Amino acid sequence: MELMNIDRKATRSRVDRFFKNDLQYYLLRYGYSLHDLVDGIPKEPINEASIIYQALRTCKPLYRTLIEKYYLDGELVWQIEQELHISHNSICRLRIEAICQFATNLVALQEFHKIEPVLDLRVMQHE
């Protein structure tokens, strides 16, 4: 599915809840912490933690940086704005794009590796 069909704001809310509430569960199941998502999780064996890591790693570099700084390092939006020299309007837009790309990558990698059930954080627009 293309990013065009994604309800970006609803997906942002769902991914936000995932990173703030559910991510630790998936990582701890396999003995990892939040910092391992930055430092590296082995691609093998294939499990939820390695898929989440790969989904993050396959995001565009700026998107990955935004996700890591906001969700994994706990930086505030204004801190990221200053550090990356990005305006408030731009960072809000870029964060939504980053989240949508992460959610799409996550589904694609799960489908590729035949992981069931698929954790789909995307919310699709109703046409």
C-alpha positions as CSV (number, residue, x, y, z in Angstrom):
1,M,0.0,0.0,0.0
2,E,1.2,3.5,-0.8
3,L,1.7,6.2,1.7
4,M,-1.0,8.2,-0.1
5,N,-3.8,6.0,1.4
6,I,-2.7,6.4,5.0
7,D,-4.5,8.6,7.4
8,R,-1.4,10.4,8.6
9,K,-2.7,11.9,11.8
10,A,-4.4,8.7,13.0
11,T,-1.3,6.7,12.1
12,R,0.8,9.2,14.0
13,S,-1.4,8.6,17.1
14,R,-1.2,4.8,16.7
15,V,2.6,4.8,16.2
16,D,3.0,7.3,19.1
17,R,1.2,4.9,21.4
18,F,3.2,2.0,20.1
19,F,6.6,3.7,20.8
20,K,5.5,5.0,24.2
21,N,3.6,1.9,25.4
22,D,4.1,-1.3,23.4
23,L,7.7,-1.1,22.1
24,Q,9.3,-2.1,25.3
25,Y,7.2,-5.2,25.5
26,Y,8.4,-6.4,22.1
27,L,12.0,-5.6,22.9
28,L,12.1,-7.2,26.4
29,R,10.6,-10.4,25.0
30,Y,13.9,-10.9,23.2
31,G,16.2,-9.3,25.8
32,Y,16.6,-5.9,24.2
33,S,16.3,-2.3,25.4
34,L,15.4,0.9,23.6
35,H,19.1,1.7,23.2
36,D,19.5,-1.5,21.2
37,L,17.3,0.0,18.5
38,V,20.0,2.7,18.0
39,D,23.0,0.5,18.7
40,G,21.8,-2.5,16.7
41,I,19.8,-5.6,16.9
42,P,21.0,-8.6,14.8
43,K,18.9,-9.4,11.7
44,E,19.0,-13.1,12.7
45,P,17.0,-14.7,14.2
46,I,14.0,-13.0,12.6
47,N,11.6,-11.9,15.4
48,E,9.5,-8.9,16.2
49,A,12.5,-7.0,17.7
50,S,14.7,-7.5,14.7
51,I,11.8,-6.5,12.3
52,I,11.2,-3.3,14.3
53,Y,14.9,-2.5,14.1
54,Q,15.0,-3.2,10.4
55,A,11.9,-1.1,9.8
56,L,13.6,1.8,11.6
57,R,16.9,1.3,9.8
58,T,15.2,1.3,6.3
59,C,13.7,4.8,6.9
60,K,15.3,7.7,5.3
61,P,18.2,9.0,7.4
62,L,16.4,12.2,8.5
63,Y,13.3,10.2,9.4
64,R,15.3,7.7,11.4
65,T,17.0,10.5,13.2
66,L,13.7,12.2,14.1
67,I,12.2,8.9,15.4
68,E,15.4,8.0,17.4
69,K,15.7,11.5,19.0
70,Y,12.0,11.8,19.9
71,Y,11.0,8.3,20.9
72,L,14.2,6.5,21.8
73,D,16.3,9.4,23.3
74,G,13.3,11.2,24.7
75,E,14.3,14.6,23.3
76,L,11.6,17.3,23.2
77,V,10.5,18.7,19.8
78,W,12.0,22.1,20.5
79,Q,15.4,20.4,21.3
80,I,15.3,18.5,18.0
81,E,14.3,21.7,16.1
82,Q,17.4,23.5,17.5
83,E,19.7,20.6,17.1
84,L,18.7,19.9,13.5
85,H,18.0,23.5,12.6
86,I,14.5,22.7,11.4
87,S,11.4,25.0,11.9
88,H,8.5,23.9,14.1
89,N,6.2,23.5,11.1
90,S,8.7,21.5,9.2
91,I,9.5,19.2,12.1
92,C,5.9,18.4,12.7
93,R,5.4,17.5,9.0
94,L,8.6,15.5,8.8
95,R,7.8,13.6,12.0
96,I,4.4,12.5,10.5
97,E,6.2,11.5,7.3
98,A,8.8,9.5,9.3
99,I,6.1,7.7,11.3
100,C,4.2,6.8,8.2
101,Q,7.3,5.5,6.5
102,F,8.2,3.4,9.6
103,A,4.7,2.0,9.8
104,T,4.8,1.0,6.1
105,N,8.3,-0.5,6.4
106,L,7.2,-2.5,9.4
107,V,4.3,-4.1,7.5
108,A,6.4,-4.8,4.4
109,L,9.1,-6.5,6.4
110,Q,6.7,-8.6,8.4
111,E,5.0,-9.7,5.2
112,F,8.4,-10.4,3.5
113,H,9.5,-12.6,6.5
114,K,6.0,-14.2,6.8
115,I,5.5,-13.0,10.4
116,E,2.0,-13.6,11.6
117,P,0.0,-11.9,12.8
118,V,1.1,-8.7,11.1
119,L,1.4,-5.7,13.4
120,D,0.0,-3.0,11.3
121,L,0.2,0.5,12.9
122,R,-1.2,2.2,9.8
123,V,-4.7,3.7,9.7
124,M,-6.0,3.8,6.2
125,Q,-8.2,6.6,4.8
126,H,-11.7,5.7,4.0
127,E,-12.6,6.7,0.4
